[in-house]
C-alpha cells in the first residue's frame, strides 16, 4: 500500500471491511437460505413481473410487484441487486425504485434472461462493488490533488487551524425570497462569500432546502456553475424540484427512470426526447429489437449452427446499441454546457464524467448521511464546498461492525463540523408544535432551536403511554430475527380508534423492522407504517411511535443511538404519541430526561387507561 495519509489508509480498510460484510450478509447458499434472506429483509421473492422494457441506455428494465407484505426498508433506490431464479445463474443489476409494493430494476446484461417469465424469480441485495471501486479511486486520488490533500490533512489533524471566515456584513444581498429569517439569510450570505467550505446546520423543519435554493440562485446570479449532490436520489430530486420551480436551468444526471414527472424533462433523456435526435434513436432501437427477436427464436436448447446465428444477431444488436450510446453521449455533452446546475448523487455525478467542466461550488445536501469517501469522489469537480445537513440525525448506513468501530459511520458533515471553526445554524423550525420540538431543542441543539410563532401550543400535542408492569414484553418475530411487541401494537390500535386521526395524515413508526412487519398485518392499511430509518426526512400531522423494548434487564439495544430517537420524535407536526415501557428505558439517562420532559410539558398516561 502506498504511503498515504493514515486516515486515507483507514478509510480504504473500512471500505474493504464493508465489502466483505456485504458479501457475507447477502450470499445465498446452503448456510444462508432464501427464507433467512427474506426474513432479514434482504430478498424479495417471489416477484410478479409486470413489464419488460429497454431503458435509456438500452439496458433491460423490469417492473415488478410483490404480492405479500415484506420488510423492504433496505431496498433503497440505487441499491445493487441480483435477479435470480433457482438453478439459474443470477444477473447483476440496480434497483431503480421501490415503494414497498411495486418497483423497477435494471439489469447489467445485453438482454433479459430466458427464465424472466418463470414463477419463482426474485431479487436480493448484492455487494455494491461499483460504489466501492469509485470510493477507493476517490481516496487514492486525494494526494495527487494539492488543494484537496491540504484540506484532507487539515480536517484530520488533531488540532485543525481551519477557520470559516465570518461573513462580511458590508456586502449587501438582495434576497429573492423575502420570507427568509435572519439565520437563513446569514447562511445564504456565508455561502455567497464562501472561499473554501461553508457548513449549514439544518435541524428538522428549519427550511434547509429553502435556504440552499436561495443560495444557489445567488451563486448563479454571480455567473457560477453549480454542482448539487445528496446521498440519495430522493434527496437530489427534492432540492432539484425546488430549483426547477425557480426557473433554474438544471440538468439531473444519473437514473432517470424513476424521477417524478416534474423532474423528467430536466434529465438528459427528457431533454433529448424533445429533440430531433429522438427519432433517429427510435429507428435504431426498432432495428436492434428486430435483430433481438430473431436471436430469441433460439431458446435454451439448440445446436452449433443456431448458436452461431444467435451470436451474430446479438453482435449486431450490441453494435446498434453502441451507436445509440455514442449519439446520446455527444448530445449530453451539449446539455452539460448549457446547464447552470447539474444535480445527481455522488455516484451519478462521478459516472457522468464531468471533469472537463468547470464548477465553482459543490453543494452536498443531507451531508449527515453521506459517507466521507463518497464526498471525496466529487470534491475534485469544484473549487468550493457547501455541506448542509444535521449530524444529530441518523448517520450513513454501515453494515460492518469493525468498519463502524474504525469511524466509517462518521459522515462528511461530522468530519467537517469537528474541524471547521464555524457553522451556520438554521435556528427556527416551521414543522412542529413548540412542545414537540422542545426536548430535541434542549438535548441536541443546546436550546438554540426555536419554534416559529404560529406553532405555539394550543392543545395536548405530546403524550407518553407507559406499558410498565403490564407484562407486554418484547419478543422475537416469527422469523426469529427482529423484535416486536404485540401489546404495544394492540395499544396503537386502541389509540387509533379513540383518537380517530385522519389516517392519510398519520403514521406508525418504530425502530424495529419486526414491529413494522407485524404492524402492517394488524393496523389499518391506509396508515403509513415505517421504520424510523426509512421515515427520516418525512413528516405527518400525527405520529405513533412504538419503542418495543420491554424486558427485566433494562436492555434497550439500538435505542441507545439517540440520533435515531431525534429523528423519531421530530416527525409529528400536531401530535406525537410515544408508547414504551418506562421501567426498561428508565435505566438510561437520555430516556430519563425525555420522560421528565413529558411529565413537565406533555401528558403522561398508562396502559391501564385503555383497558
Number of C-alpha atoms within 10 A of each C-alpha: 4 6 7 13 15 11 16 20 15 16 20 20 17 23 21 16 19 23 18 14 18 19 16 13 18 19 18 16 8 7 8 13 12 19 14 16 19 17 20 21 19 23 27 23 21 16 19 18 20 13 11 15 14 17 16 17 12 19 18 20 24 22 19 19 19 17 12 12 12 20 23 22 18 15 24 18 20 22 20 22 25 25 24 20 20 11 6 10 11 17 16 19 24 22 23 24 23 20 13 15 13 16 20 22 26 28 22 15 13 15 17 18 17 11 14 16 12 12 13 14 19 22 23 25 27 22 22 18 13 10 16 18 11 19 25 20 15 20 21 18 15 22 17 9 11 10 12 17 14 12 15 18 16 17 18 17 11 9 9 14 11 16 14 16 15 14 16 10 10 6 10 8 12 8 15 12 12 8 10 16 15 12 17 26 20 20 25 28 22 25 28 20 17 19 14 16 26 28 27 30 25 26 26 28 22 24 20 24 21 16 23 25 23 22 23 26 23 20 20 15 11 10 11 17 22 24 25 24 30 28 23 19 24 18 18 22 21 14 20 26 18 16 21 16 10 12 9 18 14 25 28 28 23 20 22 20 17 17 19 12 9 12 19 17 19 25 23 23 21 17 16 19 14 11 11 9 13 16 13 12 20 12 11 17 18 11 15 20 15 14 19 20 12 13 19 15 11 14 11 10 7 11 9 8 9 15 16 11 14 21 13 14 20 21 14 16 22 16 12 18 21 14 13 19 15 11 15 19 14 10 16 20 14 10 18 19 13 14 17 21 24 26 28 27 28 27 23 19 22 19 13 16 10 15 13 7 13 15 20 16 27 26 26 30 29 27 28 28 24 27 22 24 22 23 24 23 22 23 19 18 21 18 16 19 20 21 26 26 25 23 23 21 24 21 24 18 15 18 16 21 14 15 20 16 11 15 15 26 24 21 25 23 29 21 16 23 19 12 19 18 15 18 20 18 23 26 23 22 23 17 23 29 27 23 23 27 25 19 22 23 21 13 13 17 16 9 13 13 22 19 23 16 12 10 19 12 14 9 10 14 21 22 20 24 23 20 23 19 14 13 11 18 19 18 19 13 18 12 13 12 14 17 20 29 24 18 18 28 21 15 18 23 15 14 15 18 10 10 8 9 17 13 17 12 16 23 23 24 26 25 24 22 25 26 28 26 20 19 26 18 10 14 18 13 11 12 18 18 22 23 22 25 21 15 18 17 15 13 20 21 19 22 25 25 26 26 24 27 26 27 18 8 9 16 15 18 8 12 18 14 12 16 17 19 23 23 21 27 21 26 30 27 23 22 22 28 21 21 25 24 28 21 16 19 23 16 14 15 10 14 18 13 14 16 20 13 15 17 15 10 17 19 15 16 15 17 19 12 7 12 7
